[in-house]
Amino acid sequence: MLSRFALSFALALVLSGTSGMSTAKEVVDVQDTEEEVAAAVAEYVANLSSKFAQERGIFTVVVAGGTLIHTLRKLVEEPYSKSVDWWKWQVFWVDERMVPLTDKDSNYKLAYDGFLSKVPIPPTNIHAVNVTLPAAAAAEAYQTLIKTLVDNKTIDFSSSSGSPRFDLMLLGMGRDGHVASLFPGHPLLKEKQRWVAAVEDSPFPPKDRVTFTLPVINSAANFAFVITASDLPEWVQAMLAEKVGKAVNDGGCGGGGGEGEGCLPVEMVKPGGEMRWFLDKSTAAKIEG
Protein backbone atom coordinates (compact mmCIF):
# COMPACT_ATOMS: atom_id res chain seq x y z
CA MET A 1 0.00 0.00 0.00
CA LEU A 2 1.27 3.49 -0.83
CA SER A 3 2.25 5.70 2.10
CA ARG A 4 0.77 9.17 2.54
CA PHE A 5 3.90 10.51 0.83
CA ALA A 6 3.33 8.22 -2.15
CA LEU A 7 -0.28 9.36 -2.36
CA SER A 8 0.91 12.97 -2.38
CA PHE A 9 3.76 12.55 -4.84
CA ALA A 10 2.77 9.67 -7.14
CA LEU A 11 2.02 12.21 -9.84
CA ALA A 12 1.91 11.87 -13.59
CA LEU A 13 3.53 15.05 -14.89
CA VAL A 14 3.51 16.12 -18.52
CA LEU A 15 6.90 17.75 -18.94
CA SER A 16 8.69 19.44 -21.80
CA GLY A 17 12.18 18.10 -22.39
CA THR A 18 15.05 19.59 -24.37
CA SER A 19 17.11 18.65 -27.38
CA GLY A 20 14.07 17.15 -29.08
CA MET A 21 13.64 14.65 -26.23
CA SER A 22 10.41 14.97 -24.26
CA THR A 23 9.46 13.12 -21.15
CA ALA A 24 5.94 11.91 -21.79
CA LYS A 25 5.27 10.93 -18.21
CA GLU A 26 7.09 11.32 -14.92
CA VAL A 27 5.88 9.52 -11.80
CA VAL A 28 7.30 10.09 -8.34
CA ASP A 29 6.60 7.21 -5.94
CA VAL A 30 7.66 7.90 -2.35
CA GLN A 31 7.42 5.23 0.34
CA ASP A 32 8.00 5.54 4.07
CA THR A 33 10.80 2.96 4.23
CA GLU A 34 13.38 1.26 2.04
CA GLU A 35 11.53 -2.03 2.57
CA GLU A 36 8.40 -0.54 1.05
CA VAL A 37 10.43 0.89 -1.84
CA ALA A 38 11.82 -2.59 -2.54
CA ALA A 39 8.28 -4.00 -2.65
CA ALA A 40 7.10 -1.25 -5.02
CA VAL A 41 10.09 -1.75 -7.33
CA ALA A 42 9.51 -5.52 -7.48
CA GLU A 43 5.88 -5.06 -8.52
CA TYR A 44 6.82 -2.43 -11.10
CA VAL A 45 9.56 -4.55 -12.70
CA ALA A 46 7.43 -7.70 -12.70
CA ASN A 47 4.58 -5.88 -14.43
CA LEU A 48 6.89 -4.50 -17.12
CA SER A 49 8.47 -7.93 -17.57
CA SER A 50 5.05 -9.45 -18.21
CA LYS A 51 4.12 -6.66 -20.63
CA PHE A 52 7.24 -6.91 -22.79
CA ALA A 53 7.39 -10.72 -22.64
CA GLN A 54 3.90 -10.78 -24.15
CA GLU A 55 4.46 -7.97 -26.65
CA ARG A 56 8.02 -8.69 -27.83
CA GLY A 57 8.90 -12.08 -26.39
CA ILE A 58 11.98 -10.33 -24.93
CA PHE A 59 12.58 -8.01 -21.97
CA THR A 60 15.77 -5.93 -22.17
CA VAL A 61 16.87 -4.65 -18.77
CA VAL A 62 19.78 -2.36 -17.90
CA VAL A 63 21.01 -2.31 -14.30
CA ALA A 64 23.56 -0.31 -12.33
CA GLY A 65 25.64 -0.95 -9.24
CA GLY A 66 25.38 0.65 -5.83
CA THR A 67 22.38 0.00 -3.60
CA LEU A 68 20.09 -0.76 -6.55
CA ILE A 69 20.79 -4.49 -6.55
CA HIS A 70 19.91 -4.77 -2.86
CA THR A 71 16.61 -3.01 -3.55
CA LEU A 72 15.80 -5.63 -6.22
CA ARG A 73 15.91 -8.39 -3.61
CA LYS A 74 12.15 -8.92 -3.48
CA LEU A 75 12.11 -9.97 -7.13
CA VAL A 76 13.86 -13.20 -6.14
CA GLU A 77 11.12 -13.97 -3.61
CA GLU A 78 7.66 -15.40 -4.22
CA PRO A 79 5.45 -14.71 -6.07
CA TYR A 80 7.87 -13.07 -8.51
CA SER A 81 10.53 -15.77 -8.40
CA LYS A 82 8.05 -18.19 -10.00
CA SER A 83 5.80 -15.87 -12.00
CA VAL A 84 8.36 -13.77 -13.92
CA ASP A 85 9.42 -15.05 -17.38
CA TRP A 86 13.09 -14.97 -16.47
CA TRP A 87 14.20 -16.81 -19.64
CA LYS A 88 12.97 -13.85 -21.69
CA TRP A 89 15.20 -11.35 -19.90
CA GLN A 90 18.28 -9.87 -21.56
CA VAL A 91 20.46 -8.09 -18.98
CA PHE A 92 22.98 -5.29 -19.54
CA TRP A 93 25.02 -2.90 -17.41
CA VAL A 94 24.78 0.89 -17.68
CA ASP A 95 28.39 1.07 -16.52
CA GLU A 96 31.18 -1.17 -15.31
CA ARG A 97 34.38 -0.70 -13.41
CA MET A 98 37.42 -2.11 -15.15
CA VAL A 99 38.28 -4.68 -12.51
CA PRO A 100 38.00 -8.49 -12.65
CA LEU A 101 34.41 -9.75 -12.54
CA THR A 102 35.28 -11.45 -9.26
CA ASP A 103 36.45 -8.20 -7.65
CA LYS A 104 34.34 -6.65 -4.89
CA ASP A 105 34.16 -3.41 -6.91
CA SER A 106 32.69 -5.13 -9.97
CA ASN A 107 29.12 -4.14 -10.82
CA TYR A 108 28.73 -7.55 -12.46
CA LYS A 109 29.73 -9.34 -9.25
CA LEU A 110 27.35 -7.19 -7.22
CA ALA A 111 24.45 -8.04 -9.54
CA TYR A 112 25.42 -11.70 -9.79
CA ASP A 113 25.77 -12.27 -6.05
CA GLY A 114 22.68 -10.32 -5.07
CA PHE A 115 20.29 -11.07 -7.93
CA LEU A 116 21.33 -12.93 -11.06
CA SER A 117 22.55 -16.08 -9.29
CA LYS A 118 19.11 -16.43 -7.69
CA VAL A 119 16.93 -16.35 -10.82
CA PRO A 120 16.95 -18.63 -13.91
CA ILE A 121 18.02 -16.11 -16.55
CA PRO A 122 19.97 -18.05 -19.23
CA PRO A 123 23.70 -17.24 -18.99
CA THR A 124 23.73 -16.35 -22.70
CA ASN A 125 21.22 -13.58 -21.93
CA ILE A 126 23.52 -11.88 -19.42
CA HIS A 127 25.80 -9.42 -21.19
CA ALA A 128 28.76 -8.35 -19.08
CA VAL A 129 31.40 -5.86 -20.18
CA ASN A 130 34.67 -7.53 -21.23
CA VAL A 131 36.86 -6.23 -18.42
CA THR A 132 39.95 -8.07 -19.69
CA LEU A 133 40.33 -5.37 -22.36
CA PRO A 134 41.57 -1.80 -21.89
CA ALA A 135 38.68 0.56 -21.17
CA ALA A 136 38.51 2.09 -24.67
CA ALA A 137 38.53 -1.34 -26.35
CA ALA A 138 35.97 -2.68 -23.86
CA ALA A 139 33.64 0.25 -24.62
CA GLU A 140 33.96 -0.35 -28.36
CA ALA A 141 33.32 -4.07 -27.91
CA TYR A 142 30.22 -3.44 -25.80
CA GLN A 143 28.85 -1.01 -28.36
CA THR A 144 29.48 -3.56 -31.12
CA LEU A 145 27.59 -6.19 -29.10
CA ILE A 146 24.66 -3.85 -28.60
CA LYS A 147 24.60 -2.92 -32.28
CA THR A 148 24.47 -6.61 -33.20
CA LEU A 149 21.53 -7.11 -30.83
CA VAL A 150 19.81 -4.04 -32.29
CA ASP A 151 20.32 -5.43 -35.80
CA ASN A 152 18.76 -8.77 -34.89
CA LYS A 153 15.84 -7.05 -33.10
CA THR A 154 16.75 -8.27 -29.61
CA ILE A 155 17.10 -4.64 -28.54
CA ASP A 156 14.63 -2.08 -29.84
CA PHE A 157 15.88 1.07 -31.58
CA SER A 158 14.85 4.71 -31.36
CA SER A 159 15.01 6.29 -34.81
CA SER A 160 14.44 9.74 -33.30
CA SER A 161 17.54 9.60 -31.10
CA GLY A 162 19.58 7.13 -33.17
CA SER A 163 20.18 5.03 -30.05
CA PRO A 164 19.17 1.63 -28.71
CA ARG A 165 15.87 1.72 -26.86
CA PHE A 166 16.05 -0.61 -23.88
CA ASP A 167 12.74 -1.74 -22.39
CA LEU A 168 13.76 -0.81 -18.85
CA MET A 169 16.68 1.06 -17.37
CA LEU A 170 17.08 0.78 -13.57
CA LEU A 171 19.57 3.24 -12.13
CA GLY A 172 20.63 4.80 -8.87
CA MET A 173 22.43 8.08 -8.23
CA GLY A 174 25.79 8.88 -6.68
CA ARG A 175 26.08 11.28 -3.76
CA ASP A 176 27.53 13.91 -6.11
CA GLY A 177 24.61 13.56 -8.52
CA HIS A 178 26.44 11.29 -10.98
CA VAL A 179 24.55 8.72 -13.05
CA ALA A 180 26.16 5.58 -14.51
CA SER A 181 29.81 6.70 -14.76
CA LEU A 182 28.87 10.16 -16.01
CA PHE A 183 30.24 12.62 -13.47
CA PRO A 184 29.51 16.32 -12.89
CA GLY A 185 31.40 18.51 -15.35
CA HIS A 186 32.79 15.57 -17.33
CA PRO A 187 33.19 16.00 -21.12
CA LEU A 188 31.22 12.79 -21.73
CA LEU A 189 28.06 14.62 -20.67
CA LYS A 190 28.23 16.27 -24.12
CA GLU A 191 28.76 13.03 -26.06
CA LYS A 192 26.11 12.59 -28.74
CA GLN A 193 27.50 10.00 -31.17
CA ARG A 194 28.81 7.06 -29.16
CA TRP A 195 26.48 4.72 -27.31
CA VAL A 196 29.20 3.41 -25.01
CA ALA A 197 32.32 5.29 -23.93
CA ALA A 198 35.41 4.76 -21.83
CA VAL A 199 36.09 6.77 -18.68
CA GLU A 200 39.77 6.86 -17.77
CA ASP A 201 39.65 9.66 -15.20
CA SER A 202 36.86 8.76 -12.77
CA PRO A 203 37.00 10.93 -9.63
CA PHE A 204 36.27 7.79 -7.63
CA PRO A 205 38.33 4.60 -7.81
CA PRO A 206 38.77 2.70 -9.98
CA LYS A 207 39.51 5.45 -12.49
CA ASP A 208 38.95 3.24 -15.57
CA ARG A 209 35.33 2.48 -16.43
CA VAL A 210 32.91 1.87 -19.29
CA THR A 211 29.59 3.70 -19.43
CA PHE A 212 26.48 4.26 -21.52
CA THR A 213 26.15 7.85 -22.73
CA LEU A 214 23.20 10.18 -22.16
CA PRO A 215 21.56 9.63 -25.56
CA VAL A 216 21.22 5.90 -24.75
CA ILE A 217 20.02 6.54 -21.21
CA ASN A 218 17.47 9.06 -22.46
CA SER A 219 16.16 6.67 -25.13
CA ALA A 220 14.85 4.10 -22.63
CA ALA A 221 11.24 3.05 -23.09
CA ASN A 222 10.93 2.95 -19.30
CA PHE A 223 13.36 4.48 -16.87
CA ALA A 224 13.43 4.21 -13.08
CA PHE A 225 15.64 5.92 -10.55
CA VAL A 226 15.76 3.89 -7.32
CA ILE A 227 17.27 6.03 -4.55
CA THR A 228 16.97 5.39 -0.82
CA ALA A 229 18.85 6.89 2.10
CA SER A 230 16.83 6.15 5.25
CA ASP A 231 19.51 3.75 6.52
CA LEU A 232 22.36 6.20 5.86
CA PRO A 233 23.75 9.02 8.05
CA GLU A 234 21.64 12.18 8.18
CA TRP A 235 24.21 14.26 6.30
CA VAL A 236 24.07 11.77 3.42
CA GLN A 237 20.27 11.82 3.47
CA ALA A 238 20.34 15.63 3.25
CA MET A 239 22.85 15.55 0.38
CA LEU A 240 20.82 13.06 -1.65
CA ALA A 241 17.54 14.85 -0.90
CA GLU A 242 18.93 18.12 -2.21
CA LYS A 243 20.09 16.60 -5.50
CA VAL A 244 16.96 14.52 -6.03
CA GLY A 245 14.80 17.55 -5.28
CA LYS A 246 16.71 19.63 -7.78
CA ALA A 247 16.36 16.97 -10.48
CA VAL A 248 12.64 16.39 -9.93
CA ASN A 249 11.69 20.04 -9.48
CA ASP A 250 13.72 21.41 -12.40
CA GLY A 251 12.28 20.18 -15.70
CA GLY A 252 14.49 22.25 -18.00
CA CYS A 253 18.11 21.38 -17.25
CA GLY A 254 19.72 19.91 -20.36
CA GLY A 255 19.18 16.35 -21.48
CA GLY A 256 19.50 14.10 -24.48
CA GLY A 257 23.21 14.64 -24.93
CA GLY A 258 24.52 17.39 -22.73
CA GLU A 259 23.32 20.93 -23.47
CA GLY A 260 22.76 21.78 -19.80
CA GLU A 261 25.94 23.59 -18.75
CA GLY A 262 26.39 23.38 -15.00
CA CYS A 263 23.70 20.72 -14.62
CA LEU A 264 24.19 17.66 -12.49
CA PRO A 265 24.11 14.44 -14.53
CA VAL A 266 20.98 13.36 -12.65
CA GLU A 267 19.22 16.52 -13.89
CA MET A 268 20.10 15.66 -17.48
CA VAL A 269 18.22 12.36 -17.45
CA LYS A 270 15.01 13.11 -19.32
CA PRO A 271 13.91 9.95 -21.16
CA GLY A 272 11.40 9.99 -23.96
CA GLY A 273 9.47 7.16 -22.33
CA GLU A 274 7.98 6.89 -18.86
CA MET A 275 10.26 7.93 -16.01
CA ARG A 276 9.71 6.85 -12.41
CA TRP A 277 11.38 7.85 -9.18
CA PHE A 278 11.26 5.26 -6.38
CA LEU A 279 12.27 7.08 -3.20
CA ASP A 280 12.00 6.76 0.54
CA LYS A 281 10.68 9.82 2.35
CA SER A 282 14.08 11.04 3.57
CA THR A 283 15.34 11.15 -0.02
CA ALA A 284 12.20 12.97 -1.19
CA ALA A 285 12.37 15.69 1.49
CA LYS A 286 13.17 18.47 -1.00
CA ILE A 287 10.54 17.62 -3.61
CA GLU A 288 7.99 20.36 -4.12
CA GLY A 289 4.37 19.38 -4.10
C-alpha positions, 0 to 999 in steps of 0.5 A, spaced: 500 500 500 502 506 498 504 511 504 501 518 505 507 521 501 506 516 495 499 518 495 501 525 495 507 525 490 505 519 485 504 524 480 503 523 472 507 530 470 507 532 462 513 535 462 517 538 456 524 536 455 530 539 451 534 537 445 528 534 441 527 529 447 520 529 451 518 526 457 511 523 456 510 521 463 514 522 470 511 519 476 514 520 483 513 514 488 515 515 495 514 510 500 516 511 508 521 505 508 526 502 504 523 495 505 516 498 502 520 501 496 523 494 494 516 491 494 514 497 489 520 496 485 519 488 485 511 489 482 513 495 477 519 490 474 514 484 474 509 488 471 513 490 465 516 484 464 510 481 463 508 486 458 514 486 454 514 478 454 507 478 451 508 484 446 516 482 444 517 475 447 523 479 450 525 483 456 531 488 455 533 490 462 539 495 464 542 495 471 547 499 475 551 498 481 550 501 488 544 500 492 540 498 486 541 491 486 539 490 494 533 493 492 531 488 487 531 483 492 524 482 493 524 480 485 527 473 487 522 472 492 515 469 491 510 470 487 515 473 482 521 468 483 516 463 480 511 468 475 516 472 472 518 469 465 526 470 467 528 466 460 525 472 456 530 477 460 536 480 456 540 483 462 545 489 460 550 494 465 549 501 464 556 502 466 562 497 469 568 498 473 574 495 469 576 490 474 575 483 474 568 480 474 570 477 481 572 483 484 568 486 490 568 493 486 565 489 480 558 491 478 557 484 475 559 481 481 554 485 485 548 483 480 550 476 480 551 475 487 545 479 489 540 477 484 542 474 477 545 467 481 538 467 484 533 467 478 533 462 472 536 467 466 539 463 461 547 465 462 547 467 454 542 472 456 547 476 461 551 481 457 557 483 461 562 488 459 569 484 457 573 487 463 579 483 460 580 489 455 583 496 456 577 501 457 577 504 450 577 497 447 571 494 452 567 500 450 567 499 443 566 491 444 560 493 448 557 497 443 558 492 437 555 487 441 549 492 442 549 494 435 548 486 433 543 485 438 539 491 435 540 489 428 537 482 430 531 485 433 533 483 440 534 490 442 529 495 440 531 502 436 529 509 437 530 512 430 528 519 433 535 519 437 539 514 433 540 510 439 538 503 442 531 503 446 532 498 452 525 496 455 527 498 462 533 502 465 534 501 472 539 506 475 541 509 482 544 516 483 551 517 486 552 522 492 555 527 487 549 527 482 552 522 478 549 517 473 552 511 470 559 513 470 557 520 467 560 525 473 559 532 474 562 537 469 565 531 465 566 532 457 562 525 456 556 529 458 556 532 451 557 526 447 552 525 442 554 519 437 557 514 441 552 509 445 558 506 449 564 510 452 570 509 456 572 513 462 579 513 464 579 519 469 573 517 474 574 521 480 572 515 484 576 509 484 577 505 480 579 510 475 577 506 468 570 504 467 565 503 461 559 507 461 552 508 456 552 515 454 546 520 455 543 519 448 542 511 450 540 513 457 534 518 455 532 513 449 529 508 454 522 506 453 521 505 461 526 508 466 526 508 473 531 511 478 531 507 485 534 512 490 533 510 498 537 513 504 533 512 510 539 507 513 544 512 511 547 518 516 543 524 516 548 528 512 548 523 506 540 523 506 540 531 506 545 531 500 541 526 496 535 529 498 537 536 495 540 533 489 533 529 487 529 535 489 533 539 484 532 533 479 525 532 480 523 540 481 527 542 475 524 540 468 528 544 463 536 542 465 539 539 459 538 532 457 538 528 451 546 529 450 549 534 454 546 541 453 545 543 460 551 547 462 552 546 469 547 541 470 548 535 475 548 528 470 541 526 474 538 533 472 540 531 465 536 524 465 530 526 461 527 519 457 522 519 452 518 514 455 515 513 462 520 515 467 519 513 475 522 515 481 522 510 487 524 514 493 524 513 501 521 519 504 528 522 507 530 522 499 524 525 497 524 531 502 526 536 498 521 535 492 515 540 491 508 538 491 
